[in-house]
């Protein structure tokens, strides 16, 4: 019989993949500015000014540098 908690964790989504712009880096960690204006520190590096994907406080890769769009419904 399968552990019910383990089965539930497999069904639920993990942490979201988010984007941010690199504003500072020291060689092992970077500071990102998120689209809403918040600033966070994450593990990993990328060139300053680059848009990156991050999840769980770690850079996962470079993101396309696209303009933001607000849609009102």
Backbone as XML, in Angstrom:
<?xml version="1.0"?>
<chain id="A" units="angstrom">
  <residue number="1" name="UNK">
    <atom name="N" x="0.841" y="-1.182" z="0.000"/>
    <atom name="CA" x="0.000" y="0.000" z="0.000"/>
    <atom name="C" x="0.888" y="1.248" z="0.000"/>
  </residue>
  <residue number="2" name="UNK">
    <atom name="N" x="0.490" y="2.235" z="-0.771"/>
    <atom name="CA" x="1.248" y="3.471" z="-0.911"/>
    <atom name="C" x="0.955" y="4.418" z="0.246"/>
  </residue>
  <residue number="3" name="UNK">
    <atom name="N" x="1.963" y="5.159" z="0.639"/>
    <atom name="CA" x="1.810" y="6.173" z="1.672"/>
    <atom name="C" x="0.916" y="7.284" z="1.119"/>
  </residue>
  <residue number="4" name="UNK">
    <atom name="N" x="-0.229" y="7.584" z="1.764"/>
    <atom name="CA" x="-1.147" y="8.610" z="1.244"/>
    <atom name="C" x="-0.516" y="10.005" z="1.147"/>
  </residue>
  <residue number="5" name="UNK">
    <atom name="N" x="0.339" y="10.362" z="2.104"/>
    <atom name="CA" x="0.974" y="11.681" z="2.062"/>
    <atom name="C" x="1.918" y="11.784" z="0.863"/>
  </residue>
  <residue number="6" name="UNK">
    <atom name="N" x="2.659" y="10.731" z="0.600"/>
    <atom name="CA" x="3.561" y="10.725" z="-0.553"/>
    <atom name="C" x="2.767" y="10.827" z="-1.853"/>
  </residue>
  <residue number="7" name="UNK">
    <atom name="N" x="1.646" y="10.125" z="-1.942"/>
    <atom name="CA" x="0.802" y="10.188" z="-3.140"/>
    <atom name="C" x="0.253" y="11.599" z="-3.340"/>
  </residue>
  <residue number="8" name="UNK">
    <atom name="N" x="-0.158" y="12.257" z="-2.257"/>
    <atom name="CA" x="-0.675" y="13.624" z="-2.350"/>
    <atom name="C" x="0.414" y="14.587" z="-2.817"/>
  </residue>
  <residue number="9" name="UNK">
    <atom name="N" x="1.621" y="14.455" z="-2.284"/>
    <atom name="CA" x="2.726" y="15.336" z="-2.689"/>
    <atom name="C" x="3.067" y="15.177" z="-4.161"/>
  </residue>
  <residue number="10" name="UNK">
    <atom name="N" x="2.944" y="13.970" z="-4.693"/>
    <atom name="CA" x="3.215" y="13.740" z="-6.106"/>
    <atom name="C" x="2.161" y="14.394" z="-6.996"/>
  </residue>
  <residue number="11" name="UNK">
    <atom name="N" x="0.937" y="14.550" z="-6.487"/>
    <atom name="CA" x="-0.145" y="15.152" z="-7.264"/>
    <atom name="C" x="-0.116" y="16.675" z="-7.246"/>
  </residue>
  <residue number="12" name="UNK">
    <atom name="N" x="0.393" y="17.253" z="-6.171"/>
    <atom name="CA" x="0.391" y="18.711" z="-6.062"/>
    <atom name="C" x="1.584" y="19.305" z="-6.793"/>
  </residue>
  <residue number="13" name="UNK">
    <atom name="N" x="1.399" y="20.514" z="-7.243"/>
    <atom name="CA" x="2.465" y="21.217" z="-7.972"/>
    <atom name="C" x="3.577" y="21.617" z="-7.014"/>
  </residue>
  <residue number="14" name="UNK">
    <atom name="N" x="4.771" y="21.679" z="-7.522"/>
    <atom name="CA" x="5.912" y="22.130" z="-6.733"/>
    <atom name="C" x="5.966" y="23.644" z="-6.708"/>
  </residue>
  <residue number="15" name="UNK">
    <atom name="N" x="7.076" y="24.183" z="-6.270"/>
    <atom name="CA" x="7.231" y="25.638" z="-6.234"/>
    <atom name="C" x="7.132" y="26.235" z="-7.641"/>
  </residue>
  <residue number="16" name="UNK">
    <atom name="N" x="6.583" y="27.435" z="-7.769"/>
    <atom name="CA" x="6.423" y="28.034" z="-9.102"/>
    <atom name="C" x="7.753" y="28.490" z="-9.695"/>
  </residue>
  <residue number="17" name="UNK">
    <atom name="N" x="7.803" y="28.516" z="-11.015"/>
    <atom name="CA" x="8.954" y="29.041" z="-11.748"/>
    <atom name="C" x="8.655" y="30.508" z="-12.034"/>
  </residue>
  <residue number="18" name="UNK">
    <atom name="N" x="9.481" y="31.411" z="-11.503"/>
    <atom name="CA" x="9.245" y="32.850" z="-11.609"/>
    <atom name="C" x="10.364" y="33.513" z="-12.400"/>
  </residue>
  <residue number="19" name="UNK">
    <atom name="N" x="10.176" y="34.782" z="-12.741"/>
    <atom name="CA" x="11.204" y="35.530" z="-13.463"/>
    <atom name="C" x="11.654" y="36.733" z="-12.641"/>
  </residue>
  <residue number="20" name="UNK">
    <atom name="N" x="12.826" y="37.226" z="-12.964"/>
    <atom name="CA" x="13.359" y="38.419" z="-12.326"/>
    <atom name="C" x="14.546" y="38.922" z="-13.121"/>
  </residue>
  <residue number="21" name="UNK">
    <atom name="N" x="14.966" y="40.139" z="-12.843"/>
    <atom name="CA" x="16.117" y="40.745" z="-13.517"/>
    <atom name="C" x="17.278" y="40.829" z="-12.534"/>
  </residue>
  <residue number="22" name="UNK">
    <atom name="N" x="18.451" y="40.402" z="-12.960"/>
    <atom name="CA" x="19.641" y="40.423" z="-12.103"/>
    <atom name="C" x="20.107" y="41.869" z="-11.941"/>
  </residue>
  <residue number="23" name="UNK">
    <atom name="N" x="20.244" y="42.307" z="-10.677"/>
    <atom name="CA" x="20.700" y="43.667" z="-10.401"/>
    <atom name="C" x="22.054" y="43.697" z="-9.710"/>
  </residue>
  <residue number="24" name="UNK">
    <atom name="N" x="22.494" y="42.549" z="-9.180"/>
    <atom name="CA" x="23.763" y="42.483" z="-8.461"/>
    <atom name="C" x="24.195" y="41.032" z="-8.381"/>
  </residue>
  <residue number="25" name="UNK">
    <atom name="N" x="25.495" y="40.775" z="-8.427"/>
    <atom name="CA" x="26.009" y="39.417" z="-8.266"/>
    <atom name="C" x="27.386" y="39.465" z="-7.623"/>
  </residue>
  <residue number="26" name="UNK">
    <atom name="N" x="27.719" y="38.426" z="-6.836"/>
    <atom name="CA" x="29.037" y="38.369" z="-6.190"/>
    <atom name="C" x="29.829" y="37.118" z="-6.572"/>
  </residue>
  <residue number="27" name="UNK">
    <atom name="N" x="29.373" y="36.377" z="-7.547"/>
    <atom name="CA" x="30.074" y="35.174" z="-7.979"/>
    <atom name="C" x="29.428" y="33.885" z="-7.518"/>
  </residue>
  <residue number="28" name="UNK">
    <atom name="N" x="28.671" y="33.915" z="-6.415"/>
    <atom name="CA" x="27.962" y="32.719" z="-5.951"/>
    <atom name="C" x="26.473" y="32.963" z="-5.781"/>
  </residue>
  <residue number="29" name="UNK">
    <atom name="N" x="26.093" y="34.202" z="-5.538"/>
    <atom name="CA" x="24.676" y="34.541" z="-5.393"/>
    <atom name="C" x="24.387" y="35.824" z="-6.157"/>
  </residue>
  <residue number="30" name="UNK">
    <atom name="N" x="23.106" y="36.059" z="-6.382"/>
    <atom name="CA" x="22.681" y="37.242" z="-7.142"/>
    <atom name="C" x="21.477" y="37.874" z="-6.470"/>
  </residue>
  <residue number="31" name="UNK">
    <atom name="N" x="21.271" y="39.138" z="-6.762"/>
    <atom name="CA" x="20.089" y="39.849" z="-6.294"/>
    <atom name="C" x="19.203" y="40.086" z="-7.504"/>
  </residue>
  <residue number="32" name="UNK">
    <atom name="N" x="17.918" y="39.744" z="-7.363"/>
    <atom name="CA" x="16.968" y="39.901" z="-8.456"/>
    <atom name="C" x="15.915" y="40.923" z="-8.091"/>
  </residue>
  <residue number="33" name="UNK">
    <atom name="N" x="15.468" y="41.679" z="-9.091"/>
    <atom name="CA" x="14.310" y="42.545" z="-8.946"/>
    <atom name="C" x="13.167" y="41.864" z="-9.679"/>
  </residue>
  <residue number="34" name="UNK">
    <atom name="N" x="12.100" y="41.586" z="-8.956"/>
    <atom name="CA" x="10.947" y="40.900" z="-9.524"/>
    <atom name="C" x="10.052" y="41.887" z="-10.260"/>
  </residue>
  <residue number="35" name="UNK">
    <atom name="N" x="9.157" y="41.406" z="-11.132"/>
    <atom name="CA" x="8.283" y="42.316" z="-11.894"/>
    <atom name="C" x="7.462" y="43.265" z="-11.019"/>
  </residue>
  <residue number="36" name="UNK">
    <atom name="N" x="7.094" y="42.865" z="-9.815"/>
    <atom name="CA" x="6.320" y="43.720" z="-8.922"/>
    <atom name="C" x="7.162" y="44.726" z="-8.158"/>
  </residue>
  <residue number="37" name="UNK">
    <atom name="N" x="8.498" y="44.661" z="-8.307"/>
    <atom name="CA" x="9.375" y="45.602" z="-7.630"/>
    <atom name="C" x="10.091" y="45.038" z="-6.416"/>
  </residue>
  <residue number="38" name="UNK">
    <atom name="N" x="9.718" y="43.847" z="-5.959"/>
    <atom name="CA" x="10.382" y="43.231" z="-4.811"/>
    <atom name="C" x="11.807" y="42.841" z="-5.185"/>
  </residue>
  <residue number="39" name="UNK">
    <atom name="N" x="12.680" y="42.810" z="-4.187"/>
    <atom name="CA" x="14.076" y="42.436" z="-4.392"/>
    <atom name="C" x="14.368" y="41.205" z="-3.542"/>
  </residue>
  <residue number="40" name="UNK">
    <atom name="N" x="14.969" y="40.167" z="-4.157"/>
    <atom name="CA" x="15.306" y="38.945" z="-3.434"/>
    <atom name="C" x="16.735" y="38.538" z="-3.765"/>
  </residue>
  <residue number="41" name="UNK">
    <atom name="N" x="17.334" y="37.729" z="-2.895"/>
    <atom name="CA" x="18.661" y="37.173" z="-3.128"/>
    <atom name="C" x="18.509" y="35.688" z="-3.409"/>
  </residue>
  <residue number="42" name="UNK">
    <atom name="N" x="19.190" y="35.206" z="-4.452"/>
    <atom name="CA" x="19.085" y="33.803" z="-4.870"/>
    <atom name="C" x="20.478" y="33.218" z="-5.086"/>
  </residue>
  <residue number="43" name="UNK">
    <atom name="N" x="20.549" y="31.875" z="-5.101"/>
    <atom name="CA" x="21.802" y="31.186" z="-5.416"/>
    <atom name="C" x="21.987" y="31.158" z="-6.922"/>
  </residue>
  <residue number="44" name="UNK">
    <atom name="N" x="23.224" y="31.280" z="-7.365"/>
    <atom name="CA" x="23.530" y="31.246" z="-8.786"/>
    <atom name="C" x="23.850" y="32.634" z="-9.306"/>
  </residue>
  <residue number="45" name="UNK">
    <atom name="N" x="24.449" y="32.670" z="-10.492"/>
    <atom name="CA" x="24.842" y="33.951" z="-11.065"/>
    <atom name="C" x="24.424" y="34.056" z="-12.521"/>
  </residue>
  <residue number="46" name="UNK">
    <atom name="N" x="24.321" y="35.271" z="-12.974"/>
    <atom name="CA" x="24.031" y="35.604" z="-14.368"/>
    <atom name="C" x="24.510" y="37.038" z="-14.562"/>
  </residue>
  <residue number="47" name="UNK">
    <atom name="N" x="24.748" y="37.447" z="-15.792"/>
    <atom name="CA" x="25.185" y="38.828" z="-16.030"/>
    <atom name="C" x="24.150" y="39.846" z="-15.533"/>
  </residue>
  <residue number="48" name="UNK">
    <atom name="N" x="24.622" y="40.962" z="-15.018"/>
    <atom name="CA" x="23.732" y="42.019" z="-14.532"/>
    <atom name="C" x="22.876" y="42.525" z="-15.688"/>
  </residue>
  <residue number="49" name="UNK">
    <atom name="N" x="21.582" y="42.697" z="-15.429"/>
    <atom name="CA" x="20.639" y="43.153" z="-16.442"/>
    <atom name="C" x="19.936" y="42.020" z="-17.170"/>
  </residue>
  <residue number="50" name="UNK">
    <atom name="N" x="20.366" y="40.783" z="-16.939"/>
    <atom name="CA" x="19.775" y="39.626" z="-17.605"/>
    <atom name="C" x="18.478" y="39.216" z="-16.919"/>
  </residue>
  <residue number="51" name="UNK">
    <atom name="N" x="17.477" y="38.833" z="-17.708"/>
    <atom name="CA" x="16.250" y="38.258" z="-17.155"/>
    <atom name="C" x="16.496" y="36.771" z="-16.934"/>
  </residue>
  <residue number="52" name="UNK">
    <atom name="N" x="16.123" y="36.262" z="-15.750"/>
    <atom name="CA" x="16.358" y="34.857" z="-15.425"/>
    <atom name="C" x="15.098" y="34.216" z="-14.851"/>
  </residue>
  <residue number="53" name="UNK">
    <atom name="N" x="15.048" y="32.889" z="-14.960"/>
    <atom name="CA" x="14.034" y="32.097" z="-14.271"/>
    <atom name="C" x="14.622" y="31.686" z="-12.926"/>
  </residue>
  <residue number="54" name="UNK">
    <atom name="N" x="13.793" y="31.714" z="-11.860"/>
    <atom name="CA" x="14.255" y="31.254" z="-10.550"/>
    <atom name="C" x="13.139" y="30.494" z="-9.851"/>
  </residue>
  <residue number="55" name="UNK">
    <atom name="N" x="13.569" y="29.517" z="-9.053"/>
    <atom name="CA" x="12.641" y="28.697" z="-8.270"/>
    <atom name="C" x="13.373" y="28.287" z="-6.995"/>
  </residue>
  <residue number="56" name="UNK">
    <atom name="N" x="12.683" y="28.330" z="-5.872"/>
    <atom name="CA" x="13.279" y="27.938" z="-4.581"/>
    <atom name="C" x="14.584" y="28.678" z="-4.297"/>
  </residue>
  <residue number="57" name="UNK">
    <atom name="N" x="14.616" y="29.970" z="-4.553"/>
    <atom name="CA" x="15.781" y="30.828" z="-4.281"/>
    <atom name="C" x="17.030" y="30.385" z="-5.033"/>
  </residue>
  <residue number="58" name="UNK">
    <atom name="N" x="16.846" y="29.848" z="-6.254"/>
    <atom name="CA" x="17.983" y="29.462" z="-7.092"/>
    <atom name="C" x="17.682" y="29.807" z="-8.544"/>
  </residue>
  <residue number="59" name="UNK">
    <atom name="N" x="18.667" y="30.342" z="-9.240"/>
    <atom name="CA" x="18.510" y="30.644" z="-10.665"/>
    <atom name="C" x="18.494" y="29.337" z="-11.441"/>
  </residue>
  <residue number="60" name="UNK">
    <atom name="N" x="17.514" y="29.174" z="-12.334"/>
    <atom name="CA" x="17.410" y="27.960" z="-13.146"/>
    <atom name="C" x="17.841" y="28.172" z="-14.585"/>
  </residue>
  <residue number="61" name="UNK">
    <atom name="N" x="17.893" y="29.409" z="-15.048"/>
    <atom name="CA" x="18.331" y="29.654" z="-16.413"/>
    <atom name="C" x="17.935" y="31.038" z="-16.882"/>
  </residue>
  <residue number="62" name="UNK">
    <atom name="N" x="18.391" y="31.362" z="-18.078"/>
    <atom name="CA" x="18.100" y="32.672" z="-18.653"/>
    <atom name="C" x="16.685" y="32.694" z="-19.224"/>
  </residue>
  <residue number="63" name="UNK">
    <atom name="N" x="15.990" y="33.805" z="-19.023"/>
    <atom name="CA" x="14.626" y="33.985" z="-19.526"/>
    <atom name="C" x="14.653" y="35.010" z="-20.655"/>
  </residue>
  <residue number="64" name="UNK">
    <atom name="N" x="13.705" y="34.926" z="-21.582"/>
    <atom name="CA" x="13.649" y="35.947" z="-22.626"/>
    <atom name="C" x="13.303" y="37.304" z="-22.011"/>
  </residue>
  <residue number="65" name="UNK">
    <atom name="N" x="13.864" y="38.356" z="-22.536"/>
    <atom name="CA" x="13.626" y="39.701" z="-22.025"/>
    <atom name="C" x="12.428" y="40.297" z="-22.757"/>
  </residue>
  <residue number="66" name="UNK">
    <atom name="N" x="11.230" y="39.983" z="-22.285"/>
    <atom name="CA" x="9.994" y="40.421" z="-22.924"/>
    <atom name="C" x="9.362" y="41.558" z="-22.132"/>
  </residue>
  <residue number="67" name="UNK">
    <atom name="N" x="8.626" y="42.445" z="-22.794"/>
    <atom name="CA" x="7.943" y="43.521" z="-22.064"/>
    <atom name="C" x="6.751" y="42.961" z="-21.282"/>
  </residue>
  <residue number="68" name="UNK">
    <atom name="N" x="6.448" y="43.587" z="-20.165"/>
    <atom name="CA" x="5.283" y="43.188" z="-19.381"/>
    <atom name="C" x="4.016" y="43.785" z="-19.960"/>
  </residue>
  <residue number="69" name="UNK">
    <atom name="N" x="2.900" y="43.081" z="-19.795"/>
    <atom name="CA" x="1.616" y="43.545" z="-20.312"/>
    <atom name="C" x="0.578" y="43.405" z="-19.207"/>
  </residue>
  <residue number="70" name="UNK">
    <atom name="N" x="-0.179" y="44.460" z="-18.948"/>
    <atom name="CA" x="-1.282" y="44.406" z="-17.991"/>
    <atom name="C" x="-2.580" y="44.238" z="-18.756"/>
  </residue>
  <residue number="71" name="UNK">
    <atom name="N" x="-3.351" y="43.234" z="-18.382"/>
    <atom name="CA" x="-4.642" y="42.987" z="-19.019"/>
    <atom name="C" x="-5.722" y="43.171" z="-17.969"/>
  </residue>
  <residue number="72" name="UNK">
    <atom name="N" x="-6.665" y="44.034" z="-18.251"/>
    <atom name="CA" x="-7.752" y="44.293" z="-17.323"/>
    <atom name="C" x="-9.002" y="43.584" z="-17.812"/>
  </residue>
  <residue number="73" name="UNK">
    <atom name="N" x="-9.621" y="42.821" z="-16.925"/>
    <atom name="CA" x="-10.821" y="42.058" z="-17.293"/>
    <atom name="C" x="-12.010" y="42.620" z="-16.564"/>
  </residue>
</chain>
